[in-house]
Amino acid sequence: MTKSFLELSASDRQEALQVAASASGRPMHILEKDVWVVWTLSALFSAPFGKDLVFKGGTSLSKAFKAIQRFSEDIDVTYDIRAIAADLVGDAHDAHPKSKSQGRKWSDEIRERRLPKWLAETALPHLQQKISESKLATTARADRECIYLEYETQAPGYGYVASHIKVEFGARSTGEPADERPVECDAAEFLAGLSFPTATPRVMRMERTIWEKMTAIHVFCLQEDVRNRLARHWYDIAKLDAAGHVDSALKATDIAQHVATHKSWFFPAKDAKGNAVDYQSAVGGGVILVPRGKTLDTLASDYARMIEDGLFLGEPESFDWVIERCREIETKANAIRNPSAAVRHP
């Protein structure tokens, strides 16, 4: 009978990770955390409420689509707004509010009351039960819109990458379009004698994820305030473009429009001068993907830390390559959407 990696003793898990690290060339702590990422996805999407969840973000691009060659450590999940707030949404086909005031009301109700309550009373107890049933040296706690899993680590090297799993939940979207996709642990390929967690989550379609990321980058650039741990967004978009996926997203005008409308209602933002960010402009020929000055320097430093901690599966592209690729995407996106506005504004 094949042994489960998570049922091994601490010393045997460490030995197994060393074998996988040697065979793959990847750091032990990355391979270890990846196991817990997949275990968490399996626990969440096999739950009774799993049908109302959608896996999204960079980790979905890496694990479900294998579209980017980096380790993404956090899990982003959408809990369908129609499930958590059916009384608010009513028969609204697109699950969007009808006004900004209604959008604020929905957002406040979900973020301040319903989502934290659901996490504390439903999602967290489910994960704690799964941990108990599997007799794992792991603890779980909820904090506002997130659940954290603290696991017993057998691998050195945690620095940029934290030794816990952070699951960040949102509940102001349907998460659609989405499809089921299989997810496996990276170490499994190198340890055939052991079994590892697997999962089959519903995953947000790549076209929507691309527009979610591009509009987020657009806001970061306008705000001129890029913090650490954000360089991944620029890398992801650059790699997705190199693989041809951005071109598909640029053709998905309905998805682009849906993202812009959704963010306008639920994620209003202001630029560095205090002006409201126009998401419709971002998807209509005015997207900005390349920051300037100190913001660019911060990104470069963050990207260097990602390389230092071994987050890339192979030899990473240079930061200059990432930025130049994003510059090309910006030009291409704006030329397609609005040929007269293809030239970047100052």
N, C-alpha and C positions, 0 to 999 in steps of 0.2 A: 504494500500500500504506500502510495506517495505521501511523503510528509509535507505538512504545511510550513512554509517559512516562518509564519507568525507563531507557530507552536514550538519552534526550536528553543533551546536554552539560549541565554544571552551570549555565551561564548560561541555557540554554533551559528547563531545569526551573524555574529561578527566575522567568523571564518567564511561563511557563505558570501557575505558582502565583499570581503577581500578577494575572493575568487572572481566574483562578477566584475569588480572594479579592475582587476588585472586583465580580464578578458575583453572588457569594453573600453578601457581607457578613461572611464568616467569616475569621478570622486565617489567614495563610499557614502558620504553623507547625502549626496544627491540621489543615489540609487535607493538608499534607505527611505528618504522622505517620499520618493515616488511611490513606494509600496503603500505608505499611509495615505497618500492622495487617492490612489485607486481604491483602497479599503473604504475610505470615507464616501467616495462616489457610489460604491456598491451598497453601502449601508443606507444612504439617502434615497437612491433611486429604486431600491427594492422595498421601500417602506410603503404603507398604504397611501401616503400622500405623494409618493414618487411620480405619479401620473400628472401631477400639477406642477412639477419642477422642470426647468430647462437649464442645462449646463452651458455656460457661455464664457467669453473672455479668452485671454491668452492661453490658459491651461487647456481649454477645449481645442484650440488651434494645434497645440503640441500633442496632446494625448489622443484626441478623437480623430482629428484630420491628419496628424503628422505633417502639417503644412509649414511649421517653423522648427528650426533646429536649436532650440534652447529649452532649458528646464524652467517651467513656470510653476511656482510653488504654492500660490493661493488658488482657491476654488471660488469661482463666481457663479452664483445660482439665482435664477429668477423663480419666484413663487407666483404663479399666475394670479394676476390682479382679479380675475373673474372668480377665483376660488376664495381669496381672502376678503374680497370686498364686493360680493355679488350685489348687495343691496345698494351700493354706491354706483356701480357700473350700469346696472339695469340692463336694458336691451341695446346699449351702445355697441354697435358692431365692431368698431375698432378699439373699444375700451379706452377712448380718449375723453377727457372732460369737454364741456361745451364752452368754457370760459376760463380765464386765468384765475379768477377767484375760486371757481369750482376746483380747478387743478390744485390750488394751494390747500383747499379743504381736504381733498382726497389724500394728497401727499402727507399732510400733517396727521390725519387720522391713521393712515397706514404706518408711517414711520414711528410716530410717538406712542401708539397704542396697539394696533392690531399685530404688526409684525413682531415686536418684542414679546408680546403675550403668546403668539403662536410658537415662537422659537423656544420660550421657556417652558411652555406647557405641552408641546407636541413634539417638535423636532429634537430638542435636547434629550428628553426622556427616552425617545426611540434610540438615539445614538448611545446613550448610557446603558440601555438594555442590551444592545448589540455588543458593547464592550464587555459587559458582565458575562453574557452567554459565551463569548469567545475567550474569557479569562485573560484579557490583555492588560498589560501594565500601562494603561492609558487612562487619562481623565479628560472629561469634556465639560466646558462651561459656556454659558451664553453671555454676551455683552452687547446690549442694544440690537444691532442688525447683523451681528456676527456670532458664530460658534467657533470656539478654539478647542483643538484636541492636542493635549500635551502627551507625547509618547516617550517611552524609555529608549534613548538612543544608544547605539553600539558603535557609532562612527564618529571620528574626530573631524574637525574642519568646518563646523558651523560658524559662520560669520555674517556675511551678507545674507545668506539663507538662514532663516530662523528654524529652530528645532521644535516647531509645532505646526499644525495645520490650521490655517485660517479659512473658514468658509464664510464668505460675505454674501448675504442674501439681499435681494431686492424684491419688491412686490408691487411695482407700479407699471408693469408691462405684462403682456401675454407671453413674451419670449419667442413668439412666432415670427417667421417660419422656423420649424425645428424638425429634426429627424433622429431616430435612434441610431447610435453608432457604438461599436464595441471598443472597450478600453482595457489595456493590459499593462502589467508592470514591466518596466524596461529590463529589470534583472532576470526575468523569467527566461529570456532567450539564452542566458549564459549558465543557468542552473536547472538543467532539464530534470534532475532528480527531485526537485521540490515543486510544490504547488504554490501559487500566488493568488491574491485577490484578482477578480475580474469584475467588470461592470458594463452595463449597457444603458447608459443614460440617454435621454432625449437631449439633443445638442442643437443650439442655435445655428441656423444656416450661416455659412461663411460670409455671404454677401452682407448680411446685417451686421455681423461682427466687425467687418471691415469699415462700414459706415459709422458704427459706434466708435471705433478707434479713431477714425479720421476726424470726426467732429470733436472728439475729446482733445486730440492734438491741436486742432484749430483753436479751441478755447485756451489751452495752455500757452500757445504762441501769442494770442491777443492779451493774455494776462501778464505775460513777461515774468512769470514766477513759477519756473519748473523746479520741483523738489526732487530729492533722491528717489530712486526706484521707479522712475518714469521712463527712462531711456528705452525700456522694453517695448513701449508702444511704437516708437519710431522704427526700431529693429523689425518688429513684427510686420509692419506695413511694407517696409522695404523688401523683406523676404517674400511676402505674399505677392508683391508686384513682380518680383523676379520669377515666380512660379506661374504667373499669368492670372492669378486670382483677382487682382485689383481690376483688371480689365472687365471681368465678369460683373463685379460689383458696380462699376461705373455704368453698365448697361441696365442695371436693376433700378430704374428710376422710381418705381413704386416703393421699393424698400428704402431708398434714400429719402424720399418724401415722408415716409412713415417715421423714420428715425428723427428727422428734423422736427416734425410736428410733436412727437412724443417728448423730445428734449425741451422744446419750447414751453410745453405745459409743465413738465415735472423737474427740469434741470435748468432753470434760468440762470444765466451767468452774466457777469460784467467784465469788460476789458480793463486794461491798466488805467484808463482815463475815466472809468466809471460809467461807460456807455453799455447799454444792453447788447449782448452778443446775439447776432441775427443768424440763427441756424439755417433758415431758408436760404440765406446768401451763401452759406457754407456748402450746401448741396446744389446750389444753382449757378455756380461759376465763380465763387469767391473764396474757396477754401484756402487756408494758409497752413502749411505743414512744416515750414522751416523757421525756427526762431532765430533771434539775433543776439549779438553781444554776450553779456554775462550768462544769459539763459542758455546759449549754445555751449558755453564753457562748463556749466553745471551738468548738462547732458553728457558731455564728453567724459567728465569725471565719473559719473554714474555708470556709464558704459564700460569704463576701464575696470570698475569694481566688479561688474558682472563677469568680465573675462577672468579676473584674478580669482574669483571663487568657483570657477569651473562650471558656469551655467550653460555653456554651449556644448553641443554634442560633438562637434568637430572643430576645425580651425575657424574661428569667427572672422567675419568680414571686418574691415576697418571702420571706425566711426565715420571717417570721411566718405566711405562708400555708402553707408546708411543715409547720411544727410544728402548726398548727391542724388541718390535714388528717390528720396522723398521730394526733393526739388523737382525731379522729373515727373513724379506722380502729380504734384501740385499743378504743374503746367498742363499736363495731359487732362486731368480732371476738369480744370477750368475751361480748357479749350473745347472739351466735349459738351459741357453744360451751357457755356455762354462764350462763344468764340470772340465776341467783342470785349470780354473781360478776362481774356487769357493772360494778360500782363498783370503781374502781382502788384497790388497797391502798396504804398509805402507804410 
